[in-house]
């Protein structure tokens, strides 16, 4: 018996041997785990000398290479791919070929609520490009498709609420920045909005001090904004104040603020249901000015306007002769609008007389007498025609018509977009066992 056996009570020898075996096994396991997690193993995996199916944590990949995890089986499909090449490329690549509605290459979920109505909650997925150069076309998130009717990026409103937003673009974290929230760019349609039960696209400029429009349409040669409806109005504008529901401006000489034409025979270039105000010259060409007056036979009859080579105002009235003389005072409101130094008077007696004539004429009125010294007493009618005072209105002025607008042609409208059925989002795996 050795010294250890002599100084140990009976039964202790077997127990010490078992402890020695356990300690040796633990040491051997620790050494093996250290070898697996050691820098030399990780470096070898990064350099490609060992298998590429191990993901090493808390170690730096010091080579311009790749690390990936592949699924088992003969297909060896890549499940996780990290690219740290110095010249860029794909950082993480995830691909799934499942045909089910829950298949997803990448799924990000976060159920954290926002602390307030204007704050942000948790993020399921964040895409960011941190390059601050003004000339760098950096992209945070890119969605691409390779087949017709496919969708690169989609947001699905599963709350089915008009206050819920499936996709939102903000300029700045709170949307108060002066940049662009959402930008669509394409050789085809830049942005398209479709709805089966509500509005296709809404643009709002909501701040009280914001003078900008809710929607701007701009084009180089086509229409800036085009509206089409199969069964209703193509474009409608409405205001909640005394401002205009629809406003148009001419940006160049000879242009039109608002122009209406007929795309088919028998249509009307414009229609107004209510009073019409024209501030400026009103010129009609190629047709007559008329009024459609209701007739007792339940039709409307056209009555044409009288035209004159100069701008005249007229007034009508009645007067009376007493012993062959009468005096007419012009309406004060009428006389202030016309040239009172020279105007025309037309008289019609309402009875037998020697005839009537004008004896004196002033800016405020005129005197009427019976011809040949007659002393009749009778009524008469008069008509006063005077030139308007506020504008020159040259006689038979030559008019240069503006260039005719481009022919109104309805552009080829895109066919209504029929998005595929929205898939159900995949449910993350529960960590509970």
SEKOL-369503 format. One record per residue: x negated, z negated, y of N, C-alpha, C in turn; residue in three letters. Coordinates in steps of 0.001 Angstrom, whole numbers, padded with zeros to 6 digits, always signed. Atoms other than C-alpha are relative to their C-alpha. Layout:
N
XZYXZYXZYALA...
This chain:
433
-000850+000000-001197+000000+000000+000000-000871+000000+001225UNK+000780-000077-001234-001307+000943+003471+000401-001120+000919UNK-000238+001086-000939-001300-001287+006521+001414+000003+000530UNK-001348-000105-000548+001989+000012+007817+001005-000535-001000UNK-000932+000462+001002+003711-000648+004594-000083-001510-000183UNK+000140+001422+000188+002260-004159+004400+000684-000798+001102UNK-000550+000768-001128+003431-005261+007878+001461+000273+000250UNK-001396-000359-000215+006890-003740+007584+000834-000655-001068UNK-000884+000592+001011+009746-005553+005902+000502+001046-000983UNK-000503-000875+001058+011226-004149+002744+001135+000884+000502UNK-001064-000946-000407+013379-001031+003288-000323+000786+001254UNK+000316-000691-001246+011701+000128+006518-000764+001267-000227UNK+000841-001178+000226+009484+002731+004886+000839+001273+000044UNK-000848-001212+000009+012297+005283+004253+000551+000341+001367UNK-000568-000238-001335+013731+004817+007703-001034+000627+000921UNK+001046-000579-000852+010428+005608+009448-000260+001438-000378UNK+000223-001381+000418+009967+008733+007371+001083+000910+000535UNK-001100-000839-000525+013413+010031+008384-000139+000226+001497UNK+000198-000165-001453+012666+009370+012043-001124+000986+000316UNK+001104-000948-000232+009447+011294+011790+000442+001431-000193UNK-000496-001366+000227+011184+014313+010333+000901+000465+001133UNK-000900-000376-001099+013857+014291+013062-000790+000324+001259UNK+000814-000234-001198+011252+014034+015814-000746+001304-000102UNK+000731-001263+000168+009268+016881+014346+000910+001193+000181UNK-000943-001117-000153+012344+019091+014118+000391+000201+001448UNK-000368-000106-001427+013335+018301+017725-001123+000630+000793UNK+001135-000577-000723+009853+019119+018944-000118+001489-000274UNK+000081-001415+000354+009857+022390+017053+001088+000798+000708UNK-001096-000697-000687+013307+023356+018505-000260+000133+001490UNK+000291-000051-001446+012244+022487+022047-001057+001042+000295UNK+001047-001003-000215+009141+024602+021690+000567+001407-000115UNK-000600-001343+000179+011206+027555+020437+000892+000369+001183UNK-000825-000279-001186+013750+027239+023300-000861+000260+001220UNK+000900-000219-001139+010905+026971+025791-000608+001389-000062UNK+000566-001339+000148+009443+030132+024372+001006+001069+000390UNK-001028-000979-000342+012771+031969+024699+000233+000069+001503UNK-000301+000032-001434+013277+030827+028267-001238+000130+000860UNK+001238-000015-000769+009670+031085+029280-000172+001275+000795UNK+000223-001184-000838+008462+033515+031948-000534+001183-000774UNK+000541-001143+000716+006559+035566+029413+001090+000752-000735UNK-001109-000666+000684+009797+036265+027453+000832+000801+000999UNK-000792-000692-001020+011723+037102+030605-000744+001208+000529UNK+000750-001126-000533+008934+039276+031901-000042+001135-000996UNK+000024-001042+001012+008742+041118+028635+001319+000735-000052UNK-001315-000649+000007+012484+041758+028724+000148+000915+001202UNK-000088-000833-001191+012236+043037+032246-000858+001252-000143UNK+000891-001145+000126+009335+045292+031349+000421+000947-001101UNK-000498-000896+001029+011258+046803+028448-000687-000123-001329UNK+000681+000125+001287+008900+045627+025706+000845-000724-001025UNK-000899+000666+000924+011643+043438+024208+001404+000522+000218UNK-001373-000487-000091+015397+043889+023804+000539-000247+001412UNK-000571+000067-001333+017458+044419+026963+001382-000654-000007UNK-001340+000583+000105+020472+042391+025863+000026-001464+000396UNK+000081+001408-000372+019321+039007+027217+000045-000110+001513UNK-000088+000245-001433+020303+037757+030693-000744-001290+000305UNK+000838+001147-000308+017680+035386+032121+000392-000545+001361UNK-000460+000658-001213+018750+032898+034780-001163-000725+000657UNK+000995+000717-000796+016586+031382+037560-001394+000588-000150UNK+001291-000682+000070+013833+033951+037044+000075+001271+000830UNK+000063-001202-000807+012726+036782+039284-000453+001180-000837UNK+000437-001231+000649+012515+040329+037986-001047+000634+000905UNK+001098-000424-000874+009143+041337+039360-000327+001473-000123UNK+000278-001420+000160+009225+044960+038239+001153+000822+000559UNK-001044-000923-000502+011128+047936+039719+000680+000640-001189UNK-000616-000480+001227+013207+048257+036602+001442-000467-000047UNK-001403+000358+000147+016615+047344+035230+000161-001067-001062UNK-000394+000963+001026+018278+044593+033249+001439+000305-000371UNK-001348-000354+000394+021379+045265+031212+000414-000751-001258UNK-000592+000556+001209+023703+043853+028574+000897+001076-000586UNK-000795-001038+000657+025229+046244+026043+000851-000646-001082UNK-000884+000489+001032+028098+045725+023667-000569+000347-001365UNK+000489-000262+001346+027447+045611+019934+000682+001234-000575UNK-000578-001177+000640+028129+048560+017693-000830+001237+000288UNK+000783-001229-000135+026918+052122+017478+000118+000618+001385UNK-000167-000627-001308+028311+053111+020879-000963-000575+001023UNK+000936+000650-000916+026073+050599+022709+000397+000211+001458UNK-000491-000183-001359+028236+050792+025827-000509-001114+000907UNK+000514+000978-000956+026790+049072+028894+001140-000860+000527UNK-001008+000918-000518+028792+045974+029832-000414-000607+001328UNK+000511+000579-001240+026571+044547+032584-001332+000649+000316UNK+001188-000774-000341+023898+046461+034449-000464-000400+001396UNK+000580+000370-001288+021605+045283+037253-001189+000903+000263UNK+001062-000926-000376+019339+047726+039056-000692-000553+001237UNK+000726+000531-001145+016633+046318+041325-001108+000946+000453UNK+001005-000968-000418+014721+049511+042012-000176-000032+001511UNK+000289+000097-001431+013059+049561+045397+000677+001100+000807UNK-000601-001113-000744+014588+052917+046308+001518-000007-000088UNK-001458+000102+000009+018173+051706+045806+000585+000420-001335UNK-000705-000350+001216+020742+052844+043276+001116-000981-000256UNK-001115+000876+000367+023458+050972+041435-000528-001389-000272UNK+000417+001367+000228+023067+047220+041629+000636-000571-001253UNK-000732+000471+001179+025743+046289+039084+000948+001104-000432UNK-000850-001054+000519+027559+048765+036876+000859-000578-001117UNK-000920+000476+001033+030644+047878+034851+000979+001114-000311UNK-000833-001111+000414+032688+050363+032863+000867-000413-001174UNK-000877+000213+001144+035706+050113+030615+000771+001273-000263UNK-000736-001202+000376+037481+052862+028711+001371-000336-000556UNK-001291+000389+000535+040575+050904+027787+001134+000711+000709UNK-001130-000730-000578+043835+052745+028330+001147-000905+000394UNK-001085+000916-000310+045973+049645+028714+000097-000281+001480UNK-000208+000254-001419+047459+048626+032045-000830-001167+000501UNK+000787+001151-000416+045332+045457+032070-001490+000233-000047UNK+001426-000273+000097+041957+047163+031590-000602+000038+001397UNK+000653+000028-001303+039536+046551+034448-001495-000002-000197UNK+001457+000025+000046+035888+047380+034967-000547-001281+000606UNK+000391+001250-000645+035498+044428+037335+001266-000703+000451UNK-001141+000771-000472+038005+041659+037992-000505-001200+000776UNK+000338+001159-000802+037653+039151+040785+001269-000720+000376UNK-001195+000771-000315+040165+036390+041262-000344-001265+000761UNK+000186+001236-000750+040497+033520+043727+001363-000455+000483UNK-001324+000499-000351+043608+031374+044165-000022-000994+001148UNK+000106+000967-001092+042358+029320+047133+000869+000439+001169UNK-000878-000286-001123+044849+029106+050005-000765-000090+001309UNK+000568+000089-001338+044061+029577+053684+000438-001312+000629UNK-000313+001267-000656+044024+026499+055889+001047+000150+001090UNK-000979-000227-001053+046348+028104+058454+000457+001439+000010UNK-000526-001381-000013+048374+031246+059254-001004+001033+000464UNK+000960-000966-000536+045468+032844+061127-001353-000061-000690UNK+001275+000121+000697+042655+031733+058797+000038+000789-001294UNK+000129-000778+001227+041436+033346+055602-000088-000925-001204UNK+000096+000744+001238+041806+032108+052062-001220+000421-000797UNK+001115-000379+000838+039474+032579+049137-000021+001498-000261UNK+000180-001424+000251+038109+036018+048269-000151+000264-001500UNK+000192-000415+001378+038526+037650+044889-001204+000904-000140UNK+001125-000938+000005+036038+040440+045655-000453+000198+001437UNK+000567-000291-001319+033732+040899+048648-000999+001134-000159UNK+000998-001048-000080+031863+044076+049423-000594-000003+001392UNK+000641+000120-001305+029328+043984+052225-001224+000889+000065UNK+001231-000717-000295+026683+046202+053756-000602-000654+001231UNK+000553+000820-001067+024413+044072+055877-000881+000731+000981UNK+000858-000728-000933+022507+046844+057661+000653+000025+001366UNK-000558+000097-001350+023015+046323+061400-000336+001191+000881UNK+000343-001165-000814+021710+049712+062554+001253+000782+000361UNK-001182-000738-000459+024245+051654+064641+000069+001391-000595UNK+000015-001363+000555+023186+054920+062978+000088+000007-001513UNK-000073+000080+001458+023494+053692+059392+001445+000034-000449UNK-001364-000102+000514+026625+054755+057579+000128-000884-001234UNK-000067+000941+001104+026708+051631+055449+001429-000162-000499UNK-001322+000146+000615+029614+051065+053059+000033-001298-000774UNK-000168+001237+000737+030817+047698+051831+000639+000205-001352UNK-000712-000282+001253+033245+048945+049188+000316+001481-000037UNK-000268-001425+000159+033561+052510+047890+000858+000202-001234UNK-000827-000372+001139+036345+053820+045687-000005+001509-000167UNK+000095-001445+000240+036003+057257+044072+000858+000382-001199UNK-000759-000530+001131+038101+059407+041763-000559+001361-000373UNK+000479-001289+000494+037319+062457+039674+001116+000858-000565UNK-001119-000764+000552+040801+063642+038685+001164-000040+000978UNK-001169-000074-000868+043953+064719+040465+000953-001164-000288UNK-000981+001085+000073+046575+062028+041161-000623-001352-000289UNK+000659+001285+000177+043978+059302+040704-000148-000680+001354UNK+000107+000795-001224+043466+056536+043257-001334-000710+000009UNK+001293+000661-000095+040080+055320+044450+000127-001485+000275UNK-000230+001413-000343+041231+052045+046033+001494-000197+000169UNK-001433+000267-000117+044695+050547+045711+000220-001492+000206UNK-000452+001368-000140+046364+047389+046890+001460-000065-000412UNK-001362+000121+000503+049545+046272+045127+000632-001289+000516UNK-000723+001157-000524+052034+043957+046807+000899-000543-001104UNK-000766+000574+001102+053209+041856+043865+001012-001037+000486UNK-000977+000938-000546+055142+039519+046190+001292+000707+000383UNK-001168-000796-000372+057559+042361+047058+000623-000535+001295UNK-000450+000565-001273+057791+040930+050569-000540+000844+001138UNK+000509-000778-001129+057555+042816+053879-001076-000725+000791UNK+001040+000733-000706+055316+040034+055216-001305-000053-000787UNK+001210-000033+000809+052844+040365+052341-000689+001351+000186UNK+000789-001203-000259+050038+042933+052794-000870+000272-001212UNK+000808-000352+001160+048473+044750+049860-001425+000344+000406UNK+001326-000371-000494+045548+046237+051816-000009-000204+001497UNK+000112+000240-001440+044408+045123+055257-001418+000278+000448UNK+001302-000235-000594+041571+046323+057427-000096-000730+001319UNK+000189+000774-001217+040277+043988+060131-001279+000433+000690UNK+001202-000195-000781+037815+044610+062916-000448-001379+000456UNK+000345+001400-000178+036020+041277+062891+000783-000826-001002UNK-000648+000831+001012+037021+038395+060645+001456-000292+000329UNK-001371+000321-000389+040188+037741+062657+000756+001206+000543UNK-000683-001197-000478+041031+041329+063618+000013+000161+001499UNK-000003-000097-001462+040265+040806+067322-001130+000869+000536UNK+001108-000819-000470+037210+043040+067446+000454+001358+000497UNK-000398-001306-000557+037232+046389+069289-000249+001170-000941UNK+000316-001086+000912+036183+048395+066249+001230+000524-000723UNK-001060-000632+000785+038262+050221+063613+000307-000868-001218UNK-000399+000781+001164+040227+048241+061054+000022+000827-001269UNK-000085-000906+001150+041003+051119+058675-000271+001405+000488UNK+000346-001368-000375+039531+054616+058839+000117+000892-001226UNK-000105-000971+001079+040533+057532+056661-000627+001311+000430UNK+000719-001228-000347+038337+060643+056622+000008+000926-001197UNK-000112-000908+001133+038883+063721+054501+000068+001426+000503UNK-000230-001413-000299+038760+067497+054468+001447+000376-000248UNK-001434-000168+000207+042353+067195+053301+000770-000931+000915UNK-000777+000976-000769+044604+064338+054415-000846-001251+000193UNK+000804+001184-000280+042793+061495+056153+000689-001267-000452UNK-000782+001178+000371+045494+058839+055748+001418+000447-000280UNK-001385-000329+000326+048868+059150+054067+000744-001279-000361UNK-000837+001139+000340+051660+056613+053893+001327+000483-000548UNK-001243-000402+000638+054628+057005+051554+000828-001238-000324UNK-000896+001090+000364+057635+054774+051082+001331+000596-000450UNK-001283-000487+000500+060801+055303+049084+001178-000697+000652UNK-001115+000761-000556+062880+052664+050873-000245-000514+001415UNK+000284+000543-001322+061161+051845+054174-000881+000978+000767UNK+000805-000820-000901+058639+053138+056726-001284+000422-000692UNK+001239-000487+000603+055733+055315+055609-001233-000580+000659UNK+001152+000512-000752+053274+054270+058348+000512-000697+001243UNK-000315+000733-001226+053575+051673+061121-001299-000272+000748UNK+001121+000355-000855+051155+051335+064011+000506-000878+001129UNK-000459+000939-001023+051465+048375+066382-001154-000374+000923UNK+000905+000574-000995+049701+047408+069603+000761-001176+000597UNK-000929+001096-000221+051168+043929+069908-000364-000926+001147UNK+000377+000966-001027+049166+041932+072474+000680+000329+001320UNK-000748-000197-001242+050995+041417+075768-000798+000783+001035UNK+000823-000705-000970+048066+042718+077816-000653+001255-000527UNK+000615-001187+000601+047226+045619+075516+000752+001251+000435UNK-000697-001201-000469+048052+048955+077208-000108+001187-000948UNK+000237-001108+000904+047046+051082+074236+001221+000294-000860UNK-001148-000362+000844+049558+052979+072085-000135-000545-001409UNK+000004+000453+001386+050551+051892+068615-000616+001020-000938UNK+000545-001068+000836+049618+055278+067107-000520+001110+000901UNK+000575-001143-000702+047356+058065+068403-000254+001094-001031UNK+000312-001156+000833+047214+061517+066866-000834+000979+000797UNK+000912-000902-000708+044391+063876+067809-000361+001172-000907UNK+000351-001196+000760+043605+067429+066720-000817+000937+000882UNK+000808-000954-000756+041226+070206+067734+000789+001256+000336UNK-000778-001208-000239+043538+073217+067365+001464-000131-000404UNK-001382+000177+000435+046686+071982+065670+000727-001022+000855UNK-000778+001009-000706+049320+069481+066742-000688-001355-000105UNK+000527+001355+000048+048106+066037+067708+000859-000891-000863UNK-000954+000736+000830+051226+064520+066137+001111+000960-000390UNK-001075-000859+000469+053763+066368+064022+000955-000843-000819UNK-001002+000728+000749+056997+064901+062764+001005+000961-000612UNK-000943-000872+000702+059302+066501+060220+000957-000864-000806UNK-001002+000673+000819+062522+065305+058644+000919+001047-000603UNK-000838-000975+000670+064549+067207+056088+001461-000125+000424UNK-001411+000202-000296+067858+065689+057231+000263-000737+001310UNK-000213+000718-001248+067284+063892+060540-000978+000506+001045UNK+000869-000408-001088+065159+064000+063690-001460-000010-000433UNK+001420-000057+000339+061534+065021+063406-000796-001109+000650UNK+000692+001056-000735+060267+062619+066074+001029-000714+000857UNK-000904+000790-000830+062158+059802+067794-000804-001038+000749UNK+000647+001025-000802+061082+057486+070592+001048-000854+000675UNK-000956+000912-000609+062851+054438+071951-000760-001108+000703UNK+000610+001089-000742+062002+051792+074523+000991-001128+000164UNK-000849+001153-000185+063324+048296+074941+000155-000411+001444UNK-000096+000302-001427+062955+048322+078739+000463+001249+000735UNK-000378-001162-000794+063547+050764+081589-001026+001126-000078UNK+000993-001061+000170+060509+052798+080507+000585+001130-000834UNK-000476-001186+000707+060772+056165+078779-000152-000179-001507UNK+000112+000000+001452+061455+056539+075085-001039+000982-000494UNK+000999-000999+000372+059215+059608+074931-000644+000519+001276UNK+000741-000431-001180+056511+060607+077442-000986+001077-000414UNK+000986-001040+000238+054410+063759+077611-000766+000293+001276UNK+000846-000294-001150+051501+064644+079913-000708+001331-000227UNK+000786-001230+000046+049839+067964+080725-001418-000335+000425UNK+001384+000352-000285+046074+067561+080569-000786+001084+000692UNK+000708-001104-000662+045184+070893+082191+001005+000812+000792UNK-000871-000842-000823+046547+073296+084785+000722+001012-000875UNK-000785-000925+000792+049348+075386+083355+000478-000576-001315UNK-000443+000612+001241+049933+072936+080509+001404-000568+000119UNK-001352+000555+000063+053183+071286+079494-000072-001468-000409UNK-000126+001376+000444+053973+067624+079362+000846-000096-001253UNK-000878-000078+001168+056833+068255+076950+000510+001429-000098UNK-000458-001375+000211+057748+071619+075478+000865+000030-001243UNK-000871-000179+001156+060625+072475+073206+000290+001470-000204UNK-000276-001392+000334+061158+075768+071462+000951+000073-001168UNK-000886-000225+001137+063357+077267+068790-000780+000653-001123UNK+000675-000568+001163+061895+077858+065355+000902+000963-000761UNK-000953-000899+000643+065065+079647+064188+000977+000498+001052UNK-000973-000574-000921+067574+081876+065928+001261-000868+000057UNK-001193+000785-000181+070496+079996+067395-000249-001465+000275UNK+000316+001394-000298+068680+076714+067909-000151-000228+001493UNK+000158+000375-001392+068199+074876+071197-001401-000566+000215UNK+001333+000500-000311+064838+074239+072796+000039-001460+000427UNK-000122+001387-000421+066113+070946+074196+001454-000394+000097UNK-001350+000515-000133+069151+068765+074319-000033-001373+000640UNK-000076+001287-000679+070128+065850+076562+001431-000507-000085UNK-001319+000619+000060+073033+063520+075936+000016-001129+001023UNK+000026+000976-001069+073351+061755+079267-000601+000589+001259UNK+000553-000501-001255+072085+062054+082842-001438+000480-000176UNK+001339-000582+000061+068933+064122+083386-000620-000088+001388UNK+000723+000113-001262+066358+063432+086113-001211+000917-000036UNK+001162-000866-000141+063824+066026+087278-000698-000387+001293UNK+000804+000333-001171+061078+064854+089643-001007+001123+000185UNK+000833-001176-000198+059482+068037+090971+000838+001258-000051UNK-000710-001276+000007+060366+071699+091004+000654+000248-001347UNK-000717-000380+001209+062889+072967+088529+000136+001519+000009UNK+000006-001457+000068+062416+076593+087497+000581+000445-001321UNK-000586-000581+001200+064536+078522+085048-000304+001486-000013UNK+000313-001411+000098+063418+081918+083819+000490+000545-001334UNK-000444-000623+001239+064720+084340+081245+001431-000305-000362UNK-001378+000334+000299+068264+083029+081464+000701-000489+001253UNK-000805+000412-001146+071045+081840+083761+000235-001500-000031UNK-000400+001405-000106+071850+078357+085030+001519-000039+000058UNK-001459+000016+000086+075413+077490+084190+000485-001373-000415UNK-000660+001217+000448+077857+074726+083434+001065+000374-001015UNK-001035-000203+001014+079994+074579+080303+001127-000990+000288UNK-001090+000839-000476+083344+073261+081531+001123-000014-001038UNK-001120+000050+000970+086087+072008+079182+001224+000746+000523UNK-001178-000796-000349+089132+074299+079183+001219-000601-000705UNK-001194+000536+000670+092728+073272+078384+000243+000545-001390UNK-000199-000540+001353+092646+075549+075348-000985-000584-001012UNK+000934+000736+000850+090045+073126+073858-001306+000749-000240UNK+001295-000659+000024+087153+075502+074445-000786-000445+001227UNK+000806+000187-001195+084334+075329+076962-000275+001373+000604UNK+000226-001260-000702+083965+078060+079589-001246-000125+000870UNK+001251+000013-000736+080670+078969+081234+000230+000414+001453UNK-000034-000295-001428+080446+078857+085035-001433+000015+000513UNK+001389-000214-000387+077280+080169+086621-000301-000588+001371UNK+000458+000509-001289+075261+078722+089488-000200+001157+000977UNK+000292-000976-001048+075004+080590+092788-001452-000166+000432UNK+001409+000031-000364+071417+081474+093693-000179+000512+001423UNK+000273-000395-001381+069900+081969+097145-001496+000229+000157UNK+001432-000243-000199+066562+083404+098346-000695-001121+000758UNK+000562+001164-000676+066036+080220+100398+000748-001242-000449UNK-000606+001259+000412+066840+076564+099884+000975-000465+001073UNK-001052+000367-000951+070167+075774+101580+000804-001181-000557UNK-000973+001026+000330+072429+072749+101663+001314+000361+000678UNK-001312-000336-000552+076165+073151+102220+000870-001252+000121UNK-001014+001044-000133+078989+070928+103426+001309+000668+000433UNK-001323-000570-000262+082701+071573+103705+000893-001075+000615UNK-000914+000966-000576+085510+070012+105688+001182+000656+000691UNK-001187-000457-000734+088713+070280+107716-000077-000483+001444UNK-000112+000368-001399+089328+070243+111469+001376+000402+000545UNK-001288-000354-000601+092260+070694+113903-000194+000432+001453UNK-000053-000471-001386+092801+072685+117061+001180-000662+000705UNK-001068+000514-000871+094830+071103+119877-000107+000741+001334UNK+000038-000837-001209+095746+073492+122700-001212+000915+000001UNK+001059-001004+000112+093140+075950+121409-001404-000552-000130UNK+001349+000563+000098+090201+073494+121078-000049-001089-001082UNK+000223+001041+001007+088728+071257+118337-001480-000349-000077UNK+001392+000455+000103+085554+069253+117730-000255-000521-001424UNK+000392+000400+001368+083757+068703+114413-001301-000793+000073UNK+001205+000808+000114+081251+065924+113784-000565+000163-001415UNK+000640-000103+001321+078771+066537+110955-000168-001379-000617UNK+000263+001248+000711+078401+063878+108300-001433-000439+000320UNK+001320+000474-000423+075499+061720+109462-001025+000065-001127UNK+000935-000061+001127+073961+061517+105986-000417+001431-000300UNK+000326-001404+000231+074135+065295+105647-000936+000528+001082UNK+000785-000543-001111+072677+066030+109081-001444-000467-000015UNK+001388+000473+000069+069547+063919+108405-000826+000752-001036UNK+000716-000698+001074+068659+066094+105396-000266+001466+000299UNK+000115-001431-000300+068831+069499+107078-000554+000187+001407UNK+000440-000366-001345+067419+071300+110096+001240+000164+000888UNK-001191-000017-000848+069958+070627+112852-000070+000919+001186UNK+000105-000885-001159+068654+073103+115426+000619+001362-000251UNK-000580-001314+000299+070032+076132+113612+000639-000041-001379UNK-000711-000047+001272+072683+076321+110910+001198+000924+000149UNK-001090-000973+000010+075581+078559+109927+001331-000713-000215UNK-001332+000575+000092+079296+077800+110319+000986+001118-000319UNK-001021-000968+000403+082157+079650+108626+001361-000682+000152UNK-001297+000584-000342+085711+079043+109921+001143+000784-000627UNK-001209-000621+000553+089092+079712+108319+001215-000717+000584UNK-001199+000654-000562+092295+079046+110326+001093-000136-001048UNK-001128+000232+000894+095299+077608+108493+001310+000238+000770UNK-001197-000374-000763+097931+079384+110607-000294+001224+000840UNK+000135-001197-000839+098585+082313+112894-000719-000359+001290UNK+000766+000236-001220+096081+082532+115740-000663+001298+000426UNK+000769-001149-000484+093982+084911+117805-001381+000074-000643UNK+001328+000094+000586+090959+083923+115720-000758-001191+000567UNK+000770+001171-000392+088428+081080+115920-001469+000358+000165UNK+001433-000194-000162+084844+080880+117144-000643-001323+000371UNK+000780+001199-000305+082070+078311+117675-000500+000124+001431UNK+000395-000045-001407+081502+077436+121330-001307-000741+000247UNK+001228+000769-000189+078762+074846+121133-000471-000572-001317UNK+000587+000444+001273+076369+073699+118383-001121-000972+000304UNK+001065+000990-000119+074211+070563+118260-000366-000507-001386UNK+000424+000560+001296+072430+068633+115530+001024-000958-000570UNK-000998+000949+000480+075393+066261+115297+001361+000631-000235UNK-001287-000624+000207+078276+068766+115320+000179+001258+000830UNK-000271-001241-000728+079985+071746+116986+001439-000029+000499UNK-001346-000144-000564+083073+072789+119004+000609+001309-000475UNK-000720-001183+000464+085712+075262+117781+001075+000328+001041UNK-001026-000447-000951+087913+077332+120126+000749+001197-000576UNK-000776-001190+000361+090676+079929+119738-000420+001153+000904UNK+000418-001175-000747+089716+083411+120767+001072+000418+001029UNK-000845-000598-001043+091165+085206+123816+000791-001051+000783UNK-000621+001045-000798+091970+081912+125551+001249-000564-000593UNK-001209+000503+000643+094606+080979+123011+000104-001516+000077UNK-000255+001440-000085+096176+077518+123085+000772-000487-001224UNK-000697+000386+001230+097363+077235+119480-000436-001389-000446UNK+000326+001271+000649+097476+073920+117657+000194+000192-001497UNK-000056-000250+001449+096659+074278+113963-001231-000600-000684UNK+001126+000473+000802+094379+073118+111151-000925+001165-000357UNK+000962-001006+000449+091250+074974+110060-000981-000643-000990UNK+001060+000428+000936+088600+074762+107323-001339+000508+000519UNK+001338-000456-000395+084871+074981+107904-000974-000195-001164UNK+001096+000061+000965+081775+075549+105802-001298+000053+000797UNK+001277+000092-000702+078326+074497+107082-001124+000262-001000UNK+001151-000343+000840+075152+075995+105592-001255-000217+000832UNK+001218+000328-000752+071791+074552+106692-001189-000075-000949UNK+001212+000068+000813+068196+074706+105448-000406-001456-000199UNK+000432+001365+000306+066928+071563+103739-001289-000305+000733UNK+001083+000392-000876+064356+069623+105679-001247-000457-000754UNK+001115+000698+000642+062109+067950+103061-001034+000910-000628UNK+000969-000913+000624+060416+071031+101518+000002+001319+000759UNK+000040-001278-000727+059285+074380+102938+000882+001073-000626UNK-000830-000975+000709+060976+076577+100279-000065+001387+000627UNK+000119-001346-000595+059619+080003+101384+001025+000962-000589UNK-000999-000981+000407+061979+082933+101180-000565+000919-001071UNK+000375-000871+001111+061775+084855+097893-001469-000193-000384UNK+001391+000326+000337+058522+083094+096994-000372+000573-001363UNK+000488-000523+001265+056467+084756+094283-000372-001165-000921UNK+000224+001072+000979+056245+082640+091132-000948+000497-001077UNK+000899-000288+001106+053346+082644+088683+000350-000942-001145UNK-000416+000817+001139+054672+081453+085378-001216-000467-000786UNK+001108+000469+000842+052393+079328+083178-000106+000840-001254UNK+000203-000742+001237+050916+080837+080087+000993-000480-001060UNK-000947+000432+001044+053414+080840+077239-000713-000865-001024UNK+000574+000890+000989+052820+078085+074750-000168+000749-001312UNK+000199-000626+001303+051542+078966+071323+001304+000017-000779UNK-001228-000142+000783+054219+080139+068970+000234-001252-000843UNK-000333+001195+000771+056010+077225+067411+000065+000359-001478UNK+000059-000279+001429+055060+077385+063772-000051-001327-000727UNK+000014+001221+000798+055903+074665+061322-001162+000066-000977UNK+001137-000045+000919+052674+073821+059493+000439-000239-001433UNK-000268+000249+001415+052511+073753+055749-000098-001504-000259UNK-000025+001436+000226+053533+070233+054878-000525-000321-001394UNK+000457+000388+001337+051779+068443+052030+001174-000458-000847UNK-001042+000472+000909+053865+067742+048998-000009-001527-000030UNK-000040+001462+000022+055067+064160+048810-000888-000560-001091UNK+000917+000627+000947+052478+061973+047163+000772-000912-000942UNK-000668+000821+001004+053737+060426+043933-001047-000862-000694UNK+001032+000848+000609+051453+057509+043127+000385-000415-001406UNK-000314+000468+001359+051171+056492+039493+000485-001448+000037UNK-000545+001351+000092+052817+053276+038361-001116-001023+000120UNK+001012+001022-000249+050933+050233+039559-000249-000805-001272UNK+000277+000782+001210+049154+048507+036655+000087-001492+000288UNK+000013+001443-000122+049505+044813+036016-001447-000474+000100UNK+001397+000459-000099+046341+042986+037146-000396-000784-001232UNK+000447+000755+001188+044267+041599+034274-000054-001479+000305UNK+000039+001446-000144+044488+037882+033729-001372-000524-000420UNK+001316+000533+000394+041175+036011+033743+000123-000895-001217UNK+000011+000835+001195+040207+034281+030527-000061-001468+000390UNK+000000+001445-000280+040896+030563+030497-001258-000623-000581UNK+001198+000687+000494+037884+028299+030157+000345-001133-000960UNK-000412+001088+000911+039944+025731+028217-000098+000472-001439UNK+000144-000328+001427+039177+025714+024519+001016-000792-000808UNK
